[in-house]
Amino acid sequence: MRLYGRHLLTTSEKKSVDLRRVTVQRVGDKARVIIRLRDVIRVRKFDQMLFVSLVERKDVPGGQWRTDAGFTTKGRDSYVTYSSVDGDRFESCNLDVHVRPRKSLVSATVPWRCTAEGPVKVSVESLTGTFRSDATVFSRDRHSISGRHAILP
């Protein structure tokens, strides 16, 4: 957990994006990422942002692909892309985000057509700041799940 700057946000607000648990699971024909934060805070002055990457190994037949998703605990603005690492092929899908503030949980459900197929490395980053901007980041936490994990059957 890294805290930046001394202005605008309290220490408690900055620490709210401390990643406590990350789970990736198959749900029907979709993949769901469930993230538990220290605290889900719903205020206007900043966003709690979450970014998830699922990256295939380089030796996957058909080339290496990746899934990248970004969303906030406000649940209104989100994106998910599925692309080749070289950037030649690209697709975007709708991301279904659910927030449970009392349990400090945020889940994002990704359609299979936007989920990397091979064994993937799972990385999650949480930040406080302003979503979809290059504004100042006030705090950040990162977590990678060790190993490679098959999400698709």
Secondary structure by P-SEA (a helix, b strand, c coil): ccccccccccccccccccccbbbbbbcccbbbbbbbcccccccccccbbbbbbbbccccccccccbbbbbbcccccccbbbbbccccccbbbbbbbbbbbccccbbbbbbccccccccbbbbbbbbbbcccccccccccbbbbbccccccccc
